[in-house]
Amino acid sequence: MEILTDRDSEIYRTQVLNSPEASIFKQWASPLNRLQREAGELSAMDIWQTSTRCIDELKKAGSNKLDEVTFIYTTLIKDCETIKQGRHTTTRTRAEAEASAQLIMTVTATRSLNYIEPGHEQDPMSENDGILKTIMDEIGDNAFNRYVNLFFAKKRNVYGEKIVIEPHNPLADTDDTDSPALQKEARQEAILTKVLTNTQGLKKLLNKPDYDDLTQCFETICSDDSLLSRFEMIKPNGNSWGINRKMALNIIALFVKLRKLNIPMNQINTTIGGGNNNTYLTHHRPYNDNRTAFGITTEEYDAIVGIIEGCEG
């Protein structure tokens, strides 16, 4: 699971606080933050974002929502075992992963049941009620009650007023506002499309395993927040690729060097359209007195070397 950066977390919190689910989020905010401080749990925004993904999966399941719950829970446990943020990865114990997954499923259950309007508490059970019961069966009553009791513990605000949670059914939500994770996926896709489109000649020049590995390297590089942001800088200014073309070409040259491929840079230059690409097809480590050829910093160069060396080959 890739967790939010501090900046993305702030942006996402603002979005949620201005959404129809603001009141139920506020009710969860205190216990989620306390669990993070005292038990090393995932952050409130990571919990909420992952719960939103669960809701999105339930929406996609259509009439099979109840059957989808068990698959969502199993996937959550696996995802919560490995936490990624940028270039840093943390491996958690099975117990920690299960606890996070149970918490996320409990948050999802309360959100799904928040559709009931005042005065309709005795209406016949709906599909949302079925989701709640299925989640309870999957994660167990003890885990569910432990977390849901934290949610209901606070009944009045600091002014002594009764807390009112505005009803809202997220499963019927038509709001298309993307979470930071989905926004990042769109940014990654945009960069990858431009890189692969402008270097498509390499598909014929390289053998298939090498080309597939190069593509994988670009995908991994774009999953890194810092490197993705660097890729979005237009270098050189006004270039037709609309991205950091210098960086893309630096990566290609570095890939060829590290893989010891017997392909001259002039041939690569010709294959991807010629022009002044040759200037940037350099695999040397950047240094302060010559930045013309480089679209990356020394630190980014080292990170990219690690990524290329980590790709299968």
C-alpha positions in Angstrom: 0.0 0.0 0.0 1.3 3.4 -0.9 0.5 6.0 1.7 0.1 9.7 1.2 2.8 12.3 1.4 2.3 15.0 4.0 1.3 17.5 1.3 -1.2 15.1 -0.3 -2.6 14.3 3.1 -3.3 18.0 3.8 -4.9 18.4 0.3 -7.0 15.3 0.8 -8.1 16.4 4.3 -9.4 19.7 2.9 -11.3 17.8 0.2 -13.0 15.5 2.8 -13.8 18.3 5.2 -15.7 20.0 2.4 -17.5 16.9 1.2 -20.9 15.5 2.1 -19.2 13.1 4.5 -17.5 15.8 6.5 -19.4 15.1 9.7 -18.8 11.4 9.8 -15.2 12.0 9.0 -14.9 14.4 11.9 -16.4 11.8 14.2 -13.7 9.3 13.1 -10.8 11.8 13.1 -10.1 11.8 16.9 -10.1 8.0 17.4 -8.1 7.5 14.2 -5.5 10.0 15.2 -5.3 8.5 18.7 -4.7 5.0 17.2 -1.9 6.4 15.1 -0.3 8.1 18.1 -0.7 5.3 20.6 -0.7 2.1 18.5 1.4 3.1 15.5 -1.7 2.7 13.2 -1.9 4.2 9.7 -2.8 7.9 9.5 -6.4 9.0 9.5 -6.2 10.2 5.9 -4.6 6.9 4.7 -7.4 5.0 6.5 -10.1 7.2 5.0 -8.6 7.1 1.5 -8.3 3.3 1.6 -11.9 3.0 2.9 -12.9 5.1 -0.1 -11.2 2.6 -2.4 -13.2 -0.1 -0.7 -16.4 1.8 -1.3 -15.4 2.3 -5.0 -14.8 -1.5 -5.3 -18.2 -2.1 -3.8 -19.8 0.3 -6.3 -18.1 -1.6 -9.2 -19.4 -4.9 -7.9 -23.0 -3.9 -8.6 -25.4 -6.5 -7.4 -22.6 -8.6 -6.0 -21.6 -6.2 -3.3 -22.0 -8.6 -0.4 -19.9 -11.2 -2.2 -17.2 -8.7 -2.9 -16.7 -7.9 0.8 -14.6 -11.0 1.5 -12.3 -10.3 -1.4 -11.8 -6.7 -0.4 -10.9 -7.7 3.2 -8.4 -10.4 2.0 -6.7 -7.9 -0.4 -6.6 -5.3 2.3 -4.6 -7.5 4.7 -2.1 -8.2 2.0 -1.8 -4.5 1.1 -1.4 -3.5 4.7 1.6 -5.7 5.1 3.8 -3.5 3.0 3.7 0.3 3.4 5.4 2.5 0.8 6.0 6.2 0.8 8.2 7.4 -2.1 11.4 5.4 -2.0 10.8 4.1 1.5 9.2 0.7 2.2 8.2 -0.7 5.6 7.2 -4.3 6.2 4.7 -4.9 8.9 3.7 -8.0 10.8 0.6 -10.0 9.9 -1.1 -8.9 13.1 -0.5 -5.3 12.3 -1.8 -5.7 8.8 -4.9 -7.5 10.0 -5.6 -4.8 12.6 -5.3 -2.0 9.9 -7.6 -4.0 7.6 -10.2 -4.5 10.3 -10.1 -0.8 11.1 -10.5 0.2 7.5 -13.4 -2.3 7.1 -15.1 -0.9 10.2 -14.8 2.7 8.9 -16.2 1.5 5.6 -19.1 -0.2 7.4 -20.1 3.0 9.3 -19.9 5.0 6.2 -22.1 2.6 4.3 -24.7 2.7 7.1 -24.8 6.4 7.3 -27.5 6.6 4.6 -30.4 6.4 7.1 -32.4 9.7 7.2 -33.9 10.8 10.5 -37.3 9.1 11.0 -36.5 6.2 8.7 -34.6 4.1 11.3 -37.3 1.4 11.2 -37.5 1.1 7.4 -36.8 -2.4 5.9 -33.2 -3.4 5.6 -31.3 -2.3 2.5 -28.2 -3.6 0.7 -26.2 -1.2 2.8 -27.3 -3.0 6.0 -26.2 -6.2 4.4 -22.8 -4.8 3.7 -22.5 -3.9 7.4 -23.5 -7.4 8.5 -21.1 -9.0 6.0 -18.2 -6.9 7.2 -19.0 -7.9 10.8 -19.0 -11.6 9.8 -15.7 -11.2 8.0 -13.6 -9.3 10.5 -15.3 -10.7 13.6 -17.5 -9.1 16.2 -14.7 -8.4 18.7 -12.7 -6.4 16.1 -15.7 -4.6 14.9 -17.0 -3.7 18.3 -13.6 -2.5 19.5 -13.3 0.0 16.7 -17.0 1.0 16.4 -17.1 1.8 20.1 -14.3 4.3 19.6 -16.5 5.9 16.9 -19.5 6.2 19.2 -17.6 7.1 22.3 -17.8 10.9 21.8 -21.5 12.0 21.8 -21.1 15.7 22.6 -18.7 18.4 21.3 -16.6 20.6 23.5 -19.5 23.0 23.9 -21.7 20.2 25.3 -23.9 20.1 22.2 -25.0 16.8 20.9 -23.0 15.7 17.9 -25.1 15.3 14.7 -23.8 13.3 11.8 -25.3 14.3 8.5 -26.7 11.3 6.6 -25.0 10.5 3.3 -24.9 7.3 1.2 -21.4 7.1 -0.4 -22.5 4.0 -2.4 -24.9 6.2 -4.3 -22.4 9.0 -4.6 -21.9 10.5 -8.1 -19.1 12.9 -7.0 -16.2 12.3 -9.3 -13.6 14.1 -7.3 -10.5 12.0 -7.4 -8.5 11.1 -4.3 -4.8 12.0 -4.3 -3.9 8.4 -5.2 -6.2 8.5 -8.3 -4.8 12.0 -9.2 -1.3 10.6 -9.0 -2.2 7.6 -11.2 -3.5 10.0 -13.8 -0.3 12.0 -13.6 1.8 8.8 -14.0 -0.3 7.7 -17.0 0.1 11.1 -18.6 3.9 11.0 -18.3 4.3 7.3 -19.3 2.1 7.9 -22.4 4.3 10.8 -23.5 7.5 9.0 -22.9 6.5 5.8 -24.6 4.8 7.6 -27.5 7.9 9.7 -28.2 10.3 6.7 -27.9 8.2 4.1 -29.6 11.0 3.4 -32.1 12.9 1.7 -29.3 10.3 -1.1 -29.4 11.9 -2.3 -32.7 15.4 -1.5 -31.8 15.6 -3.3 -28.5 14.7 -7.0 -28.0 11.4 -7.6 -26.2 12.8 -8.4 -22.8 15.0 -5.3 -22.7 12.1 -3.1 -24.0 9.7 -4.5 -21.4 12.3 -3.9 -18.7 12.8 -0.3 -19.8 9.1 0.2 -19.7 9.0 -1.2 -16.2 11.8 1.1 -15.1 9.8 4.1 -16.4 6.7 2.9 -14.5 8.7 2.5 -11.3 10.4 5.9 -11.7 7.0 7.5 -12.2 5.7 5.9 -9.0 8.2 7.9 -7.0 6.7 11.3 -6.0 10.0 13.2 -6.3 10.9 11.7 -9.7 7.4 12.1 -11.0 7.4 15.8 -10.2 10.8 16.1 -11.9 9.4 14.4 -15.0 6.6 16.9 -15.1 9.1 19.8 -15.5 9.4 20.8 -19.1 13.1 20.6 -20.0 14.3 22.0 -22.3 11.7 24.8 -22.3 9.0 24.5 -25.0 10.1 21.0 -26.2 7.5 19.1 -28.2 7.3 16.2 -25.7 5.7 18.5 -23.1 7.7 16.8 -20.3 11.2 16.6 -19.0 12.7 15.2 -22.2 16.2 15.6 -20.9 15.3 13.2 -18.0 13.7 10.6 -20.3 16.8 10.5 -22.5 19.2 10.4 -19.5 17.3 7.4 -18.3 17.4 5.6 -21.7 21.2 6.2 -21.9 21.7 5.0 -18.4 19.6 1.9 -19.1 21.7 1.1 -22.1 24.9 1.5 -20.1 23.9 -0.5 -17.1 22.5 -3.3 -19.2 25.7 -3.3 -21.3 23.6 -3.1 -24.5 25.8 -2.8 -27.7 23.7 0.1 -29.2 25.4 3.4 -30.2 23.7 6.5 -28.9 23.6 7.9 -32.5 21.4 4.9 -33.4 19.1 5.5 -30.5 18.9 9.2 -31.5 18.0 8.4 -35.1 15.4 5.8 -33.9 13.5 8.3 -31.7 13.5 11.1 -34.3 17.0 12.6 -34.4 17.3 16.3 -33.8 19.2 17.4 -30.7 18.3 14.4 -28.6 22.0 13.3 -28.7 22.9 16.1 -26.3 20.8 14.4 -23.6 21.7 10.8 -24.3 24.4 10.7 -21.6 24.8 8.2 -18.9 27.4 10.1 -16.8 26.7 11.2 -13.3 25.5 14.8 -13.2 28.0 17.4 -11.8 27.5 21.0 -10.8 29.5 22.7 -13.6 27.7 21.0 -16.5 23.9 20.9 -16.2 23.1 21.4 -19.9 22.8 17.7 -20.7 21.0 16.7 -17.5 17.3 16.8 -16.5 18.0 15.2 -13.1 20.0 15.9 -10.0 22.8 13.8 -8.6 20.5 12.4 -6.0 17.9 11.5 -8.6 20.5 9.9 -10.8 21.5 7.6 -7.9 17.8 6.7 -7.3 17.3 5.9 -11.0 20.4 3.7 -11.0 18.9 1.8 -8.1 15.6 1.4 -10.0 17.3 0.2 -13.2 19.5 -2.3 -11.3 16.4 -3.6 -9.5 14.5 -4.3 -12.7 14.7 -7.8 -14.0 17.3 -8.3 -16.7 
